[in-house]
Amino acid sequence: MASTRPIFPPTRERNTIPEPGPEGVIKDSFTLPTLLVFGGLAQAAVSLVLPSRYALVPLAFLLGRAVILTARDLASPAAVASRKGTVPGRVSAHLPNVSYDPQRSEKASPFSPTPADKGVVVLHLGARYNHPLGMLGPGAQEFTQQFLACSQEVVDHAKEYGCISSTMWRGDEASSNNTVLAIFYFRDMEGLDRFSHGPLHKKAWNWYNSQFVKKWGYSHIGIYHEAFWAPAGAYESIYVNMPRVLMGAGDASIKNEATGEEEWVRTVVDASTPVWRTQHSRLGKRIKQIEEAAAGI
């Protein structure tokens, strides 16, 4: 069978997806009417400080900047897609092997030629801010610090825990967008157990039960998690002209047997070949038929 073609070569450093900055948190934490009120107050403050003929200068600057950037982007959509990290064409997410040897043809690829040949564990870990002030409510900042510390622990010890991907999302079921979600992908349940029973997670859980609940109660911040184990052949993915997201945003630790060094491999592979073209083939269900067809049997 033909080898699976990686989209990106292995690297010495991990290629993580940047997390959204504070401006995104602020924007998503307030409704549009609230943001308009903030803007109106800011403009009123400028009008009080600057002479009337200059009060609209900041607004004019922001408007002009938006027009110029939009015109630039319209002139070159391909450049916009590249800046946003779009991977062109059809790709799929595939767990790499634990090691590879670029000097041996049978082990030269970091990936197995068979889709979904390894199991994967998915963890949803999140919180909901039920207070009218959302993330500005009592104890919310302390809670957020604990939550982010646990998420960063997984990222910093990705090799130890077998974590291949971590992305943050916000729910839109409420206008305030006060539900946050971290999605993690692990190679196996043992790696997830190592994290959940590790010192930092236990410290955060003890803090929540002994300090947060005692001081502020349960009602205005909710927590949740879901864990799923998908065995080999029980999952598939396809991304078309998309940035690296979810399992496709992963970086897995892998050993280069030729050098003895640890490298990082991004999990997206070419999905334009027959082996990766259909849902059933990406589940590994039609590999034998595809091989026979390719051989003319």
URQUIMO-V478660 format. One record per residue. RES is the residue in three letters. PHI is phi as a letter, one per 30 degrees, with the letter a starting at -180 (999 if undefined). BURIAL is b if it has 16 or more other ideal C-beta (glycine too) atoms within 10 Angstrom, else e. Layout:
BEGIN
RES,PHI,BURIAL  RES,PHI,BURIAL
END
This chain:
BEGIN
MET,999,e  ALA,d,e  SER,d,e  THR,d,b  ARG,c,e  PRO,d,b  ILE,d,b  PHE,b,e  PRO,d,e  PRO,d,b  THR,b,e  ARG,d,e  GLU,c,e  ARG,d,e  ASN,c,e  THR,d,e  ILE,d,b  PRO,d,e  GLU,d,e  PRO,d,e  GLY,d,e  PRO,d,e  GLU,d,e  GLY,d,e  VAL,d,b  ILE,d,e  LYS,d,e  ASP,d,b  SER,c,b  PHE,b,b  THR,d,e  LEU,d,e  PRO,e,e  THR,d,e  LEU,d,e  LEU,d,e  VAL,d,e  PHE,e,e  GLY,d,e  GLY,d,e  LEU,d,e  ALA,d,e  GLN,d,e  ALA,d,e  ALA,d,e  VAL,d,e  SER,d,e  LEU,d,e  VAL,d,e  LEU,c,e  PRO,e,e  SER,e,e  ARG,d,e  TYR,c,e  ALA,d,b  LEU,c,e  VAL,e,e  PRO,e,e  LEU,d,e  ALA,d,e  PHE,d,e  LEU,d,e  LEU,d,e  GLY,d,e  ARG,d,e  ALA,d,e  VAL,d,e  ILE,d,e  LEU,d,e  THR,d,e  ALA,d,e  ARG,d,e  ASP,d,e  LEU,d,e  ALA,d,e  SER,b,e  PRO,e,e  ALA,d,e  ALA,d,e  VAL,d,e  ALA,d,b  SER,d,e  ARG,d,e  LYS,d,e  GLY,i,e  THR,d,e  VAL,c,b  PRO,d,e  GLY,i,e  ARG,c,b  VAL,b,b  SER,b,b  ALA,c,b  HIS,b,b  LEU,d,b  PRO,d,b  ASN,d,b  VAL,d,e  SER,a,e  TYR,a,b  ASP,b,e  PRO,d,e  GLN,c,e  ARG,c,e  SER,e,e  GLU,d,e  LYS,b,e  ALA,d,e  SER,d,b  PRO,d,b  PHE,c,b  SER,d,b  PRO,d,e  THR,c,e  PRO,d,b  ALA,h,b  ASP,d,e  LYS,b,b  GLY,d,b  VAL,b,b  VAL,c,b  VAL,c,b  LEU,c,b  HIS,c,e  LEU,b,b  GLY,a,b  ALA,b,b  ARG,b,b  TYR,c,b  ASN,d,b  HIS,d,b  PRO,e,e  LEU,d,e  GLY,h,b  MET,d,b  LEU,c,e  GLY,d,b  PRO,e,e  GLY,i,b  ALA,d,b  GLN,d,e  GLU,d,e  PHE,d,b  THR,d,b  GLN,d,e  GLN,d,b  PHE,d,b  LEU,d,e  ALA,d,e  CYS,d,b  SER,d,b  GLN,d,e  GLU,e,b  VAL,d,b  VAL,d,e  ASP,d,e  HIS,c,b  ALA,e,b  LYS,d,e  GLU,d,e  TYR,d,b  GLY,i,b  CYS,d,b  ILE,c,b  SER,a,b  SER,b,b  THR,b,b  MET,c,b  TRP,b,e  ARG,b,e  GLY,d,e  ASP,c,e  GLU,d,e  ALA,b,e  SER,d,e  SER,d,b  ASN,h,b  ASN,c,b  THR,c,b  VAL,c,b  LEU,b,b  ALA,c,b  ILE,c,b  PHE,c,b  TYR,b,b  PHE,c,b  ARG,d,b  ASP,a,e  MET,d,e  GLU,d,e  GLY,d,b  LEU,d,b  ASP,d,e  ARG,d,b  PHE,d,b  SER,d,b  HIS,c,e  GLY,d,b  PRO,d,e  LEU,d,b  HIS,d,b  LYS,d,e  LYS,d,e  ALA,d,b  TRP,d,e  ASN,d,e  TRP,d,e  TYR,d,b  ASN,d,e  SER,c,e  GLN,c,e  PHE,d,b  VAL,d,e  LYS,d,e  LYS,d,e  TRP,c,b  GLY,i,e  TYR,d,e  SER,d,e  HIS,c,b  ILE,b,b  GLY,c,e  ILE,b,e  TYR,a,e  HIS,a,e  GLU,b,e  ALA,b,e  PHE,b,e  TRP,c,e  ALA,c,e  PRO,d,e  ALA,e,e  GLY,i,b  ALA,b,e  TYR,a,b  GLU,a,b  SER,a,b  ILE,b,b  TYR,b,b  VAL,c,e  ASN,h,e  MET,c,b  PRO,d,e  ARG,d,b  VAL,b,b  LEU,h,b  MET,d,b  GLY,d,b  ALA,c,b  GLY,d,b  ASP,b,b  ALA,c,b  SER,d,b  ILE,b,b  LYS,c,b  ASN,d,b  GLU,d,e  ALA,d,e  THR,c,e  GLY,i,e  GLU,c,e  GLU,d,e  GLU,b,b  TRP,b,b  VAL,b,b  ARG,d,b  THR,d,b  VAL,d,b  VAL,b,b  ASP,d,b  ALA,c,b  SER,c,e  THR,d,b  PRO,e,e  VAL,d,b  TRP,c,b  ARG,d,b  THR,c,e  GLN,d,e  HIS,d,e  SER,d,b  ARG,d,b  LEU,d,b  GLY,i,b  LYS,d,e  ARG,c,b  ILE,d,b  LYS,d,e  GLN,d,e  ILE,d,b  GLU,d,e  GLU,d,e  ALA,d,e  ALA,d,e  ALA,d,e  GLY,i,e  ILE,d,e
END
